[in-house]
Amino acid sequence: MSDRPAHVGMLRKAQQFLAWGEISKDNIKLLLKQRGKLSGDRELTDEYVREIGYKTLDELAEALYRAEVECKNLRGMKPIFRLHPPIKGYKGTVKKSYKMGGTSGPCGEAINELIKRMI
């Protein structure tokens, strides 16, 4: 997560409606491979990755993990990932914060498990 004041402020304002945390490098790779889309709803391919200046999808995932590049700045790539509801449902309730046994708000490293279940 970026520590920019604008990003933190937006997350705090919407924390009752969403979950966020620090994503792992492996989950970024998984998201790009399975849910990454180009404009026109085409799959994200190694050819596209080479066009934008990276050798492989793994190298792009590494750059995203280190915050060298943002998805919204990649020409032709959709900056969102459409995920399914999590397999076996949410842990706890979506009406409570993560600290109180629910799902919403800052989750830290636990967001990685949720992402894997949603891919």
Stockholm file with secondary structure:
# STOCKHOLM 1.0

chainA/1-119         MSDRPAHVGMLRKAQQFLAWGEISKDNIKLLLKQRGKLSGDRELTDEYVREIGYKTLDELAEALYRAEVECKNLRGMKPIFRLHPPIKGYKGTVKKSYKMGGTSGPCGEAINELIKRMI
#=GR chainA/1-119 SS CCCCHHHHHHHHHTTTTCEECCCCHHHHHHHHHHHCEETTTEECCHHHHHHTTCSSHHHHHHHHHTTSSCGGGSTTBCSCCCCCCCTTCCSSCSSSBGGGTSSBEECGGGHHHHHHHHC
#=GC SS_cons         CCCCHHHHHHHHHTTTTCEECCCCHHHHHHHHHHHCEETTTEECCHHHHHHTTCSSHHHHHHHHHTTSSCGGGSTTBCSCCCCCCCTTCCSSCSSSBGGGTSSBEECGGGHHHHHHHHC
//
